[in-house]
């Protein structure tokens, strides 16, 4: 989503502000692909950001400043993305009309489609151009985001001396980076699992046909492991992603894993079932996992078995150019959790 004063021209810094960590990505466009210039992350104190809302702007701002300083990033123009209850994404069916006419219609009639006061939101839309010969209807993706929430982010960034030039939605940032590195004729389920939320975006023939945020994330799995074995969050995290051996904890770990990941599975299957009910004759080629939660040991295999769909762990940097200073094994490891930041980093801005 772009705010009214934004205009595209040059790559910006991708800044993914999550509930658990802040991720930064800087890319450079090359003739055939992108090159990785810089990237990194910093952990946030619990509660500083929750469900897409800034609860402690000062703490978050300090973390951003420290991260950019550590990475020696001086570029001021940044792109951020949002998710959570403050964002409404809705697909509506409208008569085919010219772009100017469509914009006027959306501005005049959007309130009937969203549960917020129209004066309290930023609006954006995209004509998906799904009309075919003989039909005069098209699908339009409508996005509304609460001004209060967006402005909190913008004000915080401006106080840091940064220039926020793009505000996107998590699911669309993920779609952008996936499509920039994969064929666009595949039907795929993009699932990004963060610490406190899961984003599902189903892409069919290059068009988002189902996008939703779920307030479930890998943080709940960490908490349950920590509580079950009376260990620290760091120790629980190591068990969760398989860095520490489960040993005598193996059976109880399996029960915790199944109970929690089954909740994720239910939401993914709901989205897939909705897709098939609307587009029955186009099978899904694969399910693409990203986010820190994609590293949960055994999750990809579990989802592949339960959905009967091929599962891929998404590394957005797999085919990008890197300098000798950046280790490719490190990029492979950090890639899934940097996917949204990378999707923001391929956006452009006025020089």
Secondary structure, 3 states (H helix, E strand, C coil): CCCCCCCCCEECEEEEECCCEEEEEEEEECCCCEEEEEEEEEECCCCCEECCEECCHHHHHHHHHHHHHHCCCCCCEEEEEECCCCEEEEEEEEECCCHHHHHHHHHHHHHHCCCCCHHHEEEEEEECCCCCCCCCEEEEEEEEEEHHHHHHHHHHHHHCCCEEEEEEEHHHHHHHHHHHHCCCCCCEEEEEECCCCEEEEEEECCEEEEEEEECCCHHHHHHHHHHHHCCCHHHHHHHHCCCCCCHHHHHHHHHHHHHHHHHHHHHHHHHHHHHHHHCCCCCCCEEEEECHHHHCCCHHHHHHHHHCCEEEECCCCCCCEECCCCCHHHHHHHHHHHHHHHHHHCCEECC
